[in-house]
Amino acid sequence: MPELVPEDALSESFIASSGPGGQNVNKVATACQLRCDVFKLGLSPHAFAKLKSLAGSRMTGAGEIVITARTYRTQEANRQDARERLAKLIADAHVVQAKRVKTRPSRAAKAKRVDEKKGRAAVKQGRGKVRLD
């Protein structure tokens, strides 16, 4: 796991899982529930806000992110999966979107657009009823 997440910010517990495994799922707690205290990560305000929006319902009111991994049949594989998903979530929160630069259409582009509109209007005007005068 990358250095993004200090160990003291994490706590894990293992719970009974559903899915593949036959009778094993009834006897062994293989699903990993990983909890991460976001305040111990020391994130910038921007990264914290983005992490909060990315986590959505996975973040509790107390500032913990809860990730449940139950894809695999072993505790170790589920533990690794949960930690990788948390690391990806935190890494995605640190990505800053580039600011959009507003642009304006040139005078020639505006004139071209108006000319095309007039051309379409003339075509539609020609579709009217034919009068025999």
C-alpha positions as YAML, in Angstrom:
chain: A
units: angstrom
residues:
- id: 1
  name: MET
  ca: [0.00, 0.00, 0.00]
- id: 2
  name: PRO
  ca: [1.36, 3.45, -0.87]
- id: 3
  name: GLU
  ca: [2.48, 5.88, 1.81]
- id: 4
  name: LEU
  ca: [-0.74, 7.82, 1.29]
- id: 5
  name: VAL
  ca: [-2.45, 6.15, 4.23]
- id: 6
  name: PRO
  ca: [-0.80, 5.90, 7.65]
- id: 7
  name: GLU
  ca: [-1.53, 2.68, 9.54]
- id: 8
  name: ASP
  ca: [-2.90, 4.51, 12.59]
- id: 9
  name: ALA
  ca: [-5.70, 5.93, 10.42]
- id: 10
  name: LEU
  ca: [-6.89, 2.43, 9.47]
- id: 11
  name: SER
  ca: [-8.88, -0.22, 11.28]
- id: 12
  name: GLU
  ca: [-10.05, -3.50, 9.79]
- id: 13
  name: SER
  ca: [-12.55, -6.10, 10.79]
- id: 14
  name: PHE
  ca: [-13.62, -9.28, 9.08]
- id: 15
  name: ILE
  ca: [-17.26, -10.15, 8.61]
- id: 16
  name: ALA
  ca: [-19.19, -13.03, 7.13]
- id: 17
  name: SER
  ca: [-19.37, -12.76, 3.38]
- id: 18
  name: SER
  ca: [-21.86, -13.78, 0.76]
- id: 19
  name: GLY
  ca: [-21.05, -15.10, -2.69]
- id: 20
  name: PRO
  ca: [-18.82, -17.96, -3.83]
- id: 21
  name: GLY
  ca: [-17.27, -20.33, -1.34]
- id: 22
  name: GLY
  ca: [-19.87, -22.99, -0.60]
- id: 23
  name: GLN
  ca: [-20.12, -23.95, 3.06]
- id: 24
  name: ASN
  ca: [-16.95, -21.95, 3.69]
- id: 25
  name: VAL
  ca: [-18.91, -18.66, 3.67]
- id: 26
  name: ASN
  ca: [-21.08, -19.90, 6.54]
- id: 27
  name: LYS
  ca: [-18.07, -20.73, 8.73]
- id: 28
  name: VAL
  ca: [-15.31, -18.22, 7.96]
- id: 29
  name: ALA
  ca: [-15.44, -14.41, 8.08]
- id: 30
  name: THR
  ca: [-13.63, -13.59, 4.84]
- id: 31
  name: ALA
  ca: [-15.06, -10.18, 3.90]
- id: 32
  name: CYS
  ca: [-12.86, -7.26, 4.96]
- id: 33
  name: GLN
  ca: [-14.40, -4.05, 6.27]
- id: 34
  name: LEU
  ca: [-11.76, -1.33, 6.18]
- id: 35
  name: ARG
  ca: [-12.34, 1.93, 8.03]
- id: 36
  name: CYS
  ca: [-10.16, 4.99, 7.47]
- id: 37
  name: ASP
  ca: [-10.27, 8.11, 9.64]
- id: 38
  name: VAL
  ca: [-10.04, 10.90, 7.06]
- id: 39
  name: PHE
  ca: [-8.97, 13.52, 9.61]
- id: 40
  name: LYS
  ca: [-5.77, 11.59, 10.37]
- id: 41
  name: LEU
  ca: [-4.73, 11.78, 6.71]
- id: 42
  name: GLY
  ca: [-3.94, 15.51, 6.88]
- id: 43
  name: LEU
  ca: [-5.54, 16.33, 3.52]
- id: 44
  name: SER
  ca: [-5.72, 19.81, 2.01]
- id: 45
  name: PRO
  ca: [-9.21, 21.39, 2.04]
- id: 46
  name: HIS
  ca: [-9.56, 20.83, -1.71]
- id: 47
  name: ALA
  ca: [-8.58, 17.15, -1.47]
- id: 48
  name: PHE
  ca: [-10.87, 16.64, 1.53]
- id: 49
  name: ALA
  ca: [-13.86, 18.14, -0.29]
- id: 50
  name: LYS
  ca: [-13.20, 16.05, -3.39]
- id: 51
  name: LEU
  ca: [-12.70, 12.88, -1.32]
- id: 52
  name: LYS
  ca: [-16.01, 13.55, 0.42]
- id: 53
  name: SER
  ca: [-17.82, 13.81, -2.92]
- id: 54
  name: LEU
  ca: [-16.04, 10.77, -4.40]
- id: 55
  name: ALA
  ca: [-16.72, 8.61, -1.33]
- id: 56
  name: GLY
  ca: [-20.40, 9.52, -1.26]
- id: 57
  name: SER
  ca: [-22.33, 7.17, 1.04]
- id: 58
  name: ARG
  ca: [-19.13, 5.34, 1.99]
- id: 59
  name: MET
  ca: [-18.18, 8.28, 4.22]
- id: 60
  name: THR
  ca: [-19.83, 8.45, 7.63]
- id: 61
  name: GLY
  ca: [-20.82, 11.59, 9.49]
- id: 62
  name: ALA
  ca: [-17.87, 11.05, 11.83]
- id: 63
  name: GLY
  ca: [-15.42, 11.39, 8.93]
- id: 64
  name: GLU
  ca: [-14.67, 7.72, 8.36]
- id: 65
  name: ILE
  ca: [-14.59, 6.03, 4.99]
- id: 66
  name: VAL
  ca: [-15.92, 2.48, 5.15]
- id: 67
  name: ILE
  ca: [-14.92, 0.10, 2.36]
- id: 68
  name: THR
  ca: [-16.21, -3.47, 2.32]
- id: 69
  name: ALA
  ca: [-14.35, -5.97, 0.13]
- id: 70
  name: ARG
  ca: [-15.97, -9.35, -0.37]
- id: 71
  name: THR
  ca: [-14.97, -10.28, -3.91]
- id: 72
  name: TYR
  ca: [-12.42, -12.95, -3.02]
- id: 73
  name: ARG
  ca: [-12.57, -16.12, -0.96]
- id: 74
  name: THR
  ca: [-9.67, -15.34, 1.37]
- id: 75
  name: GLN
  ca: [-9.23, -12.70, 4.04]
- id: 76
  name: GLU
  ca: [-5.83, -11.65, 2.70]
- id: 77
  name: ALA
  ca: [-7.08, -11.08, -0.85]
- id: 78
  name: ASN
  ca: [-10.06, -9.08, 0.40]
- id: 79
  name: ARG
  ca: [-7.81, -7.04, 2.72]
- id: 80
  name: GLN
  ca: [-5.52, -6.20, -0.22]
- id: 81
  name: ASP
  ca: [-8.49, -5.30, -2.43]
- id: 82
  name: ALA
  ca: [-9.95, -2.96, 0.21]
- id: 83
  name: ARG
  ca: [-6.61, -1.21, 0.73]
- id: 84
  name: GLU
  ca: [-6.07, -0.77, -3.01]
- id: 85
  name: ARG
  ca: [-9.56, 0.69, -3.44]
- id: 86
  name: LEU
  ca: [-8.95, 3.13, -0.58]
- id: 87
  name: ALA
  ca: [-5.58, 4.17, -2.02]
- id: 88
  name: LYS
  ca: [-7.17, 4.77, -5.43]
- id: 89
  name: LEU
  ca: [-9.95, 6.84, -3.86]
- id: 90
  name: ILE
  ca: [-7.44, 9.03, -2.02]
- id: 91
  name: ALA
  ca: [-5.20, 9.36, -5.08]
- id: 92
  name: ASP
  ca: [-8.22, 10.42, -7.18]
- id: 93
  name: ALA
  ca: [-9.06, 13.07, -4.56]
- id: 94
  name: HIS
  ca: [-5.64, 14.67, -5.05]
- id: 95
  name: VAL
  ca: [-6.09, 15.11, -8.82]
- id: 96
  name: VAL
  ca: [-6.84, 18.75, -9.65]
- id: 97
  name: GLN
  ca: [-8.96, 19.43, -12.72]
- id: 98
  name: ALA
  ca: [-7.56, 21.99, -15.16]
- id: 99
  name: LYS
  ca: [-9.50, 25.24, -15.21]
- id: 100
  name: ARG
  ca: [-11.65, 25.75, -18.28]
- id: 101
  name: VAL
  ca: [-10.64, 28.77, -20.32]
- id: 102
  name: LYS
  ca: [-13.59, 30.63, -21.76]
- id: 103
  name: THR
  ca: [-13.36, 31.36, -25.48]
- id: 104
  name: ARG
  ca: [-15.44, 33.58, -27.73]
- id: 105
  name: PRO
  ca: [-16.38, 32.93, -31.34]
- id: 106
  name: SER
  ca: [-14.66, 35.24, -33.82]
- id: 107
  name: ARG
  ca: [-16.55, 37.83, -35.86]
- id: 108
  name: ALA
  ca: [-16.05, 35.71, -38.99]
- id: 109
  name: ALA
  ca: [-17.49, 32.64, -37.22]
- id: 110
  name: LYS
  ca: [-20.55, 34.64, -36.14]
- id: 111
  name: ALA
  ca: [-21.05, 35.95, -39.70]
- id: 112
  name: LYS
  ca: [-20.73, 32.44, -41.13]
- id: 113
  name: ARG
  ca: [-23.33, 31.13, -38.65]
- id: 114
  name: VAL
  ca: [-25.78, 33.91, -39.58]
- id: 115
  name: ASP
  ca: [-25.26, 33.25, -43.30]
- id: 116
  name: GLU
  ca: [-25.97, 29.53, -42.80]
- id: 117
  name: LYS
  ca: [-29.12, 30.36, -40.85]
- id: 118
  name: LYS
  ca: [-30.30, 32.63, -43.64]
- id: 119
  name: GLY
  ca: [-29.59, 29.89, -46.19]
- id: 120
  name: ARG
  ca: [-31.62, 27.33, -44.21]
- id: 121
  name: ALA
  ca: [-34.44, 29.88, -43.83]
- id: 122
  name: ALA
  ca: [-34.48, 30.45, -47.62]
- id: 123
  name: VAL
  ca: [-34.70, 26.68, -48.25]
- id: 124
  name: LYS
  ca: [-37.61, 26.36, -45.83]
- id: 125
  name: GLN
  ca: [-39.30, 29.42, -47.33]
- id: 126
  name: GLY
  ca: [-39.22, 27.68, -50.71]
- id: 127
  name: ARG
  ca: [-41.19, 24.75, -49.28]
- id: 128
  name: GLY
  ca: [-44.37, 26.79, -48.94]
- id: 129
  name: LYS
  ca: [-47.53, 26.34, -50.95]
- id: 130
  name: VAL
  ca: [-47.20, 26.96, -54.65]
- id: 131
  name: ARG
  ca: [-49.58, 29.69, -55.81]
- id: 132
  name: LEU
  ca: [-50.58, 29.90, -59.43]
- id: 133
  name: ASP
  ca: [-51.08, 33.65, -60.06]
...
